Amino acid sequence: NKIPSEPHYFIPHQCVLRPESTTTKLRVVFDASSRSSTQIALNELLMVGPTIQEELYSTLLRFRLHKYALTADITKMYRQIIMHENDRNCQLIVWREHPSEQIQIFRLNTVTYGTAPAPFLATRCLQMLSDANTMKYPLGSLAIKRDFYVDDLLTGSENFESLDLLRSEVIKILNSAGFTLTKWFSNHPKFFDSDCTEKSLSFNDKDSTKTLGIHWLP
């Protein structure tokens, strides 16, 4: 609860309401680009890191080529990645559950949305997992390397057997690092009750799903 004597930074935050979301209707957004009393923002001092995932355009084009599509996303991806202890004082926040309570100071111990290097740190973790499992799980490691856009998986295959194996390998690789995949969707009838391979997509259909801006009906 005490302000540390070492260099530190308080990250401003606020809530964003998304009533249409199926999983996260209230999301806390952090603004590390906000300048402190020194007129310096945390993001101005951080190295962003290079882009190491394929471009979104390439990922979407490849996704559309599969006969059977498979999508998912990683739950709270950033929150599974621990920050080095020496860096945590740069992720301080003030918080209270109720306006009548005393304001408390907390340190965020994991990678935080709104900080400049967060996307690189997260995608670098995926790349390392892919490289470490190339021999043991070849299908899964390839999908992780080229079919992810940040935390969204957009992959597929030409038959059920390879699709099922791909899914199993991706789950095993990511589980080994504490990453959990949720919101699975596929157009293969053995994965789900309905098969939409011969069905026209209605953009007004409430049952359609949206993946990186693309509507499709599993």
Short mmCIF file of the C-alpha atoms (twelve columns), coordinates in Angstrom:
data_MODEL
# 
_entry.id   MODEL 
# 
loop_
_atom_site.group_PDB 
_atom_site.id 
_atom_site.type_symbol 
_atom_site.label_atom_id 
_atom_site.label_alt_id 
_atom_site.label_comp_id 
_atom_site.label_asym_id 
_atom_site.label_seq_id 
_atom_site.Cartn_x 
_atom_site.Cartn_y 
_atom_site.Cartn_z 
_atom_site.pdbx_PDB_model_num 
ATOM 1   C CA . ASN A 1   0.000   0.000   0.000   1 
ATOM 2   C CA . LYS A 2   3.033   2.295   0.157   1 
ATOM 3   C CA . ILE A 3   4.449   4.215   -2.785  1 
ATOM 4   C CA . PRO A 4   7.855   2.626   -3.529  1 
ATOM 5   C CA . SER A 5   11.009  4.693   -3.207  1 
ATOM 6   C CA . GLU A 6   12.379  3.197   -6.442  1 
ATOM 7   C CA . PRO A 7   11.412  4.619   -9.871  1 
ATOM 8   C CA . HIS A 8   7.749   3.805   -10.476 1 
ATOM 9   C CA . TYR A 9   4.725   4.647   -12.598 1 
ATOM 10  C CA . PHE A 10  0.996   4.595   -11.904 1 
ATOM 11  C CA . ILE A 11  -1.015  3.403   -14.900 1 
ATOM 12  C CA . PRO A 12  -4.389  5.203   -15.301 1 
ATOM 13  C CA . HIS A 13  -7.259  2.831   -16.011 1 
ATOM 14  C CA . GLN A 14  -10.984 2.858   -16.686 1 
ATOM 15  C CA . CYS A 15  -13.721 0.397   -17.575 1 
ATOM 16  C CA . VAL A 16  -15.140 -0.297  -21.027 1 
ATOM 17  C CA . LEU A 17  -18.598 -1.888  -21.232 1 
ATOM 18  C CA . ARG A 18  -19.334 -4.335  -24.055 1 
ATOM 19  C CA . PRO A 19  -22.878 -5.715  -23.596 1 
ATOM 20  C CA . GLU A 20  -22.670 -7.659  -26.877 1 
ATOM 21  C CA . SER A 21  -19.655 -9.690  -25.726 1 
ATOM 22  C CA . THR A 22  -20.296 -13.332 -24.826 1 
ATOM 23  C CA . THR A 23  -17.404 -13.558 -22.362 1 
ATOM 24  C CA . THR A 24  -16.134 -10.142 -21.203 1 
ATOM 25  C CA . LYS A 25  -18.913 -7.604  -20.774 1 
ATOM 26  C CA . LEU A 26  -16.764 -5.296  -18.637 1 
ATOM 27  C CA . ARG A 27  -13.120 -4.788  -19.481 1 
ATOM 28  C CA . VAL A 28  -10.527 -2.680  -17.667 1 
ATOM 29  C CA . VAL A 29  -8.415  -0.590  -20.057 1 
ATOM 30  C CA . PHE A 30  -4.979  0.707   -19.055 1 
ATOM 31  C CA . ASP A 31  -3.404  3.846   -20.531 1 
ATOM 32  C CA . ALA A 32  0.385   3.714   -20.239 1 
ATOM 33  C CA . SER A 33  0.621   6.569   -22.760 1 
ATOM 34  C CA . SER A 34  -0.707  9.003   -20.156 1 
ATOM 35  C CA . ARG A 35  1.993   11.395  -18.944 1 
ATOM 36  C CA . SER A 36  2.818   11.532  -15.264 1 
ATOM 37  C CA . SER A 37  3.734   14.582  -13.173 1 
ATOM 38  C CA . THR A 38  7.163   14.456  -14.837 1 
ATOM 39  C CA . GLN A 39  5.445   14.903  -18.236 1 
ATOM 40  C CA . ILE A 40  6.826   11.537  -19.348 1 
ATOM 41  C CA . ALA A 41  4.659   8.544   -20.241 1 
ATOM 42  C CA . LEU A 42  5.723   4.968   -19.571 1 
ATOM 43  C CA . ASN A 43  5.200   3.996   -23.218 1 
ATOM 44  C CA . GLU A 44  7.634   6.703   -24.320 1 
ATOM 45  C CA . LEU A 45  10.408  4.895   -22.451 1 
ATOM 46  C CA . LEU A 46  9.631   1.319   -23.487 1 
ATOM 47  C CA . MET A 47  10.952  -0.584  -26.491 1 
ATOM 48  C CA . VAL A 48  7.998   -1.717  -28.598 1 
ATOM 49  C CA . GLY A 49  9.666   -4.734  -30.188 1 
ATOM 50  C CA . PRO A 50  9.436   -5.927  -33.799 1 
ATOM 51  C CA . THR A 51  6.440   -7.481  -35.556 1 
ATOM 52  C CA . ILE A 52  7.104   -11.224 -35.580 1 
ATOM 53  C CA . GLN A 53  3.718   -12.617 -36.626 1 
ATOM 54  C CA . GLU A 54  2.588   -12.757 -40.238 1 
ATOM 55  C CA . GLU A 55  0.522   -9.892  -41.590 1 
ATOM 56  C CA . LEU A 56  -3.214  -10.071 -40.953 1 
ATOM 57  C CA . TYR A 57  -3.891  -10.070 -44.700 1 
ATOM 58  C CA . SER A 58  -1.878  -13.279 -45.210 1 
ATOM 59  C CA . THR A 59  -3.481  -14.975 -42.210 1 
ATOM 60  C CA . LEU A 60  -7.015  -14.206 -43.414 1 
ATOM 61  C CA . LEU A 61  -6.297  -15.332 -46.980 1 
ATOM 62  C CA . ARG A 62  -4.869  -18.659 -45.815 1 
ATOM 63  C CA . PHE A 63  -7.808  -19.135 -43.436 1 
ATOM 64  C CA . ARG A 64  -10.261 -18.871 -46.347 1 
ATOM 65  C CA . LEU A 65  -8.504  -21.638 -48.313 1 
ATOM 66  C CA . HIS A 66  -9.263  -24.433 -45.836 1 
ATOM 67  C CA . LYS A 67  -12.154 -26.789 -46.518 1 
ATOM 68  C CA . TYR A 68  -12.769 -27.053 -42.786 1 
ATOM 69  C CA . ALA A 69  -12.101 -23.991 -40.642 1 
ATOM 70  C CA . LEU A 70  -11.235 -23.887 -36.968 1 
ATOM 71  C CA . THR A 71  -11.048 -20.785 -34.774 1 
ATOM 72  C CA . ALA A 72  -10.432 -20.087 -31.099 1 
ATOM 73  C CA . ASP A 73  -8.795  -17.493 -28.905 1 
ATOM 74  C CA . ILE A 74  -6.564  -17.517 -25.854 1 
ATOM 75  C CA . THR A 75  -8.291  -16.542 -22.620 1 
ATOM 76  C CA . LYS A 76  -6.642  -13.575 -20.872 1 
ATOM 77  C CA . MET A 77  -3.441  -14.138 -22.835 1 
ATOM 78  C CA . TYR A 78  -1.451  -11.248 -21.378 1 
ATOM 79  C CA . ARG A 79  -2.389  -12.229 -17.839 1 
ATOM 80  C CA . GLN A 80  -0.610  -15.581 -18.222 1 
ATOM 81  C CA . ILE A 81  2.790   -13.934 -18.832 1 
ATOM 82  C CA . ILE A 82  4.762   -12.954 -15.724 1 
ATOM 83  C CA . MET A 83  6.732   -9.713  -15.732 1 
ATOM 84  C CA . HIS A 84  10.264  -9.579  -14.337 1 
ATOM 85  C CA . GLU A 85  10.097  -8.484  -10.707 1 
ATOM 86  C CA . ASN A 86  12.397  -5.508  -11.375 1 
ATOM 87  C CA . ASP A 87  9.859   -4.076  -13.841 1 
ATOM 88  C CA . ARG A 88  6.704   -4.394  -11.770 1 
ATOM 89  C CA . ASN A 89  6.995   -1.001  -10.055 1 
ATOM 90  C CA . CYS A 90  6.293   0.516   -13.473 1 
ATOM 91  C CA . GLN A 91  2.875   -1.138  -13.386 1 
ATOM 92  C CA . LEU A 92  1.294   0.334   -10.270 1 
ATOM 93  C CA . ILE A 93  -2.427  1.057   -10.062 1 
ATOM 94  C CA . VAL A 94  -4.765  2.522   -7.462  1 
ATOM 95  C CA . TRP A 95  -7.943  0.580   -6.744  1 
ATOM 96  C CA . ARG A 96  -10.910 0.266   -4.427  1 
ATOM 97  C CA . GLU A 97  -13.957 -1.950  -4.621  1 
ATOM 98  C CA . HIS A 98  -16.349 0.747   -3.395  1 
ATOM 99  C CA . PRO A 99  -16.209 4.583   -3.176  1 
ATOM 100 C CA . SER A 100 -16.483 4.346   0.605   1 
ATOM 101 C CA . GLU A 101 -13.315 2.248   0.885   1 
ATOM 102 C CA . GLN A 102 -9.740  3.452   1.234   1 
ATOM 103 C CA . ILE A 103 -7.736  3.638   -1.994  1 
ATOM 104 C CA . GLN A 104 -5.117  0.881   -2.208  1 
ATOM 105 C CA . ILE A 105 -1.962  0.566   -4.310  1 
ATOM 106 C CA . PHE A 106 -1.350  -2.617  -6.301  1 
ATOM 107 C CA . ARG A 107 1.442   -3.868  -8.541  1 
ATOM 108 C CA . LEU A 108 0.474   -5.651  -11.739 1 
ATOM 109 C CA . ASN A 109 2.678   -8.741  -11.989 1 
ATOM 110 C CA . THR A 110 1.772   -9.768  -15.528 1 
ATOM 111 C CA . VAL A 111 1.976   -8.261  -19.007 1 
ATOM 112 C CA . THR A 112 -0.593  -5.466  -19.179 1 
ATOM 113 C CA . TYR A 113 -2.833  -4.241  -21.997 1 
ATOM 114 C CA . GLY A 114 -1.979  -0.701  -22.939 1 
ATOM 115 C CA . THR A 115 1.778   -0.996  -22.498 1 
ATOM 116 C CA . ALA A 116 3.789   -0.608  -25.704 1 
ATOM 117 C CA . PRO A 117 5.659   -3.959  -25.687 1 
ATOM 118 C CA . ALA A 118 2.672   -6.103  -24.619 1 
ATOM 119 C CA . PRO A 119 1.806   -7.423  -28.132 1 
ATOM 120 C CA . PHE A 120 5.434   -8.334  -28.842 1 
ATOM 121 C CA . LEU A 121 5.929   -10.073 -25.491 1 
ATOM 122 C CA . ALA A 122 2.785   -12.150 -25.996 1 
ATOM 123 C CA . THR A 123 3.504   -13.150 -29.592 1 
ATOM 124 C CA . ARG A 124 7.125   -13.896 -28.719 1 
ATOM 125 C CA . CYS A 125 5.894   -16.406 -26.146 1 
ATOM 126 C CA . LEU A 126 3.866   -18.134 -28.862 1 
ATOM 127 C CA . GLN A 127 6.862   -18.216 -31.211 1 
ATOM 128 C CA . MET A 128 9.041   -19.753 -28.500 1 
ATOM 129 C CA . LEU A 129 6.410   -22.412 -27.772 1 
ATOM 130 C CA . SER A 130 6.188   -23.207 -31.476 1 
ATOM 131 C CA . ASP A 131 9.960   -23.525 -31.864 1 
ATOM 132 C CA . ALA A 132 10.248  -25.725 -28.771 1 
ATOM 133 C CA . ASN A 133 7.621   -28.214 -30.000 1 
ATOM 134 C CA . THR A 134 8.431   -28.524 -33.711 1 
ATOM 135 C CA . MET A 135 9.567   -32.142 -33.431 1 
ATOM 136 C CA . LYS A 136 7.002   -33.359 -30.892 1 
ATOM 137 C CA . TYR A 137 3.919   -31.597 -32.283 1 
ATOM 138 C CA . PRO A 138 4.646   -30.587 -35.910 1 
ATOM 139 C CA . LEU A 139 1.068   -29.713 -36.920 1 
ATOM 140 C CA . GLY A 140 0.356   -27.735 -33.796 1 
ATOM 141 C CA . SER A 141 3.659   -25.864 -33.802 1 
ATOM 142 C CA . LEU A 142 3.177   -24.804 -37.438 1 
ATOM 143 C CA . ALA A 143 -0.349  -23.551 -36.711 1 
ATOM 144 C CA . ILE A 144 0.873   -21.569 -33.704 1 
ATOM 145 C CA . LYS A 145 3.675   -20.006 -35.734 1 
ATOM 146 C CA . ARG A 146 1.626   -18.873 -38.734 1 
ATOM 147 C CA . ASP A 147 -2.116  -19.100 -37.923 1 
ATOM 148 C CA . PHE A 148 -2.291  -16.825 -34.888 1 
ATOM 149 C CA . TYR A 149 -2.980  -13.110 -34.989 1 
ATOM 150 C CA . VAL A 150 -2.126  -11.955 -31.465 1 
ATOM 151 C CA . ASP A 151 -4.474  -14.204 -29.410 1 
ATOM 152 C CA . ASP A 152 -6.813  -15.303 -32.237 1 
ATOM 153 C CA . LEU A 153 -6.318  -18.689 -33.888 1 
ATOM 154 C CA . LEU A 154 -7.541  -18.975 -37.496 1 
ATOM 155 C CA . THR A 155 -6.602  -22.335 -38.934 1 
ATOM 156 C CA . GLY A 156 -8.092  -25.357 -40.682 1 
ATOM 157 C CA . SER A 157 -7.527  -28.513 -42.706 1 
ATOM 158 C CA . GLU A 158 -8.926  -30.654 -45.515 1 
ATOM 159 C CA . ASN A 159 -10.242 -33.567 -43.442 1 
ATOM 160 C CA . PHE A 160 -11.448 -34.347 -39.947 1 
ATOM 161 C CA . GLU A 161 -8.484  -36.499 -38.926 1 
ATOM 162 C CA . SER A 162 -5.856  -33.833 -39.512 1 
ATOM 163 C CA . LEU A 163 -8.141  -31.120 -38.106 1 
ATOM 164 C CA . ASP A 164 -8.679  -33.103 -34.918 1 
ATOM 165 C CA . LEU A 165 -4.953  -33.812 -34.572 1 
ATOM 166 C CA . LEU A 166 -4.097  -30.162 -35.203 1 
ATOM 167 C CA . ARG A 167 -6.523  -29.036 -32.519 1 
ATOM 168 C CA . SER A 168 -5.181  -31.580 -30.033 1 
ATOM 169 C CA . GLU A 169 -1.551  -30.573 -30.622 1 
ATOM 170 C CA . VAL A 170 -2.254  -26.848 -30.338 1 
ATOM 171 C CA . ILE A 171 -4.078  -27.413 -27.032 1 
ATOM 172 C CA . LYS A 172 -1.214  -29.498 -25.613 1 
ATOM 173 C CA . ILE A 173 1.438   -26.955 -26.605 1 
ATOM 174 C CA . LEU A 174 -0.430  -23.966 -25.210 1 
ATOM 175 C CA . ASN A 175 -1.524  -25.758 -22.037 1 
ATOM 176 C CA . SER A 176 2.137   -26.423 -21.246 1 
ATOM 177 C CA . ALA A 177 2.581   -22.653 -20.800 1 
ATOM 178 C CA . GLY A 178 -0.716  -21.964 -19.035 1 
ATOM 179 C CA . PHE A 179 -2.550  -20.657 -22.117 1 
ATOM 180 C CA . THR A 180 -6.176  -21.820 -22.422 1 
ATOM 181 C CA . LEU A 181 -8.071  -21.770 -25.718 1 
ATOM 182 C CA . THR A 182 -11.786 -20.955 -25.642 1 
ATOM 183 C CA . LYS A 183 -14.615 -19.969 -28.002 1 
ATOM 184 C CA . TRP A 184 -13.945 -22.822 -30.410 1 
ATOM 185 C CA . PHE A 185 -15.796 -22.683 -33.734 1 
ATOM 186 C CA . SER A 186 -15.647 -24.957 -36.769 1 
ATOM 187 C CA . ASN A 187 -17.746 -25.784 -39.811 1 
ATOM 188 C CA . HIS A 188 -16.970 -29.510 -39.555 1 
ATOM 189 C CA . PRO A 189 -20.079 -31.504 -38.531 1 
ATOM 190 C CA . LYS A 190 -18.105 -33.782 -36.186 1 
ATOM 191 C CA . PHE A 191 -17.026 -30.803 -34.109 1 
ATOM 192 C CA . PHE A 192 -20.445 -29.190 -33.953 1 
ATOM 193 C CA . ASP A 193 -24.065 -30.084 -34.616 1 
ATOM 194 C CA . SER A 194 -24.524 -28.097 -37.824 1 
ATOM 195 C CA . ASP A 195 -22.587 -28.211 -41.085 1 
ATOM 196 C CA . CYS A 196 -22.488 -24.938 -42.999 1 
ATOM 197 C CA . THR A 197 -20.301 -26.058 -45.910 1 
ATOM 198 C CA . GLU A 198 -23.312 -25.828 -48.243 1 
ATOM 199 C CA . LYS A 199 -25.146 -23.046 -46.427 1 
ATOM 200 C CA . SER A 200 -25.184 -19.384 -47.420 1 
ATOM 201 C CA . LEU A 201 -23.993 -16.906 -44.831 1 
ATOM 202 C CA . SER A 202 -26.457 -14.340 -43.560 1 
ATOM 203 C CA . PHE A 203 -24.741 -11.304 -42.097 1 
ATOM 204 C CA . ASN A 204 -27.868 -10.587 -40.065 1 
ATOM 205 C CA . ASP A 205 -27.952 -14.037 -38.522 1 
ATOM 206 C CA . LYS A 206 -27.522 -13.762 -34.763 1 
ATOM 207 C CA . ASP A 207 -25.845 -17.196 -34.736 1 
ATOM 208 C CA . SER A 208 -22.923 -16.066 -36.901 1 
ATOM 209 C CA . THR A 209 -19.535 -15.471 -35.333 1 
ATOM 210 C CA . LYS A 210 -16.981 -12.781 -36.070 1 
ATOM 211 C CA . THR A 211 -13.270 -13.485 -36.381 1 
ATOM 212 C CA . LEU A 212 -10.947 -10.512 -36.931 1 
ATOM 213 C CA . GLY A 213 -13.707 -8.606  -38.699 1 
ATOM 214 C CA . ILE A 214 -14.948 -11.533 -40.824 1 
ATOM 215 C CA . HIS A 215 -18.444 -12.916 -40.234 1 
ATOM 216 C CA . TRP A 216 -18.950 -16.632 -40.781 1 
ATOM 217 C CA . LEU A 217 -21.524 -19.190 -39.707 1 
ATOM 218 C CA . PRO A 218 -20.039 -22.366 -38.180 1 
# 
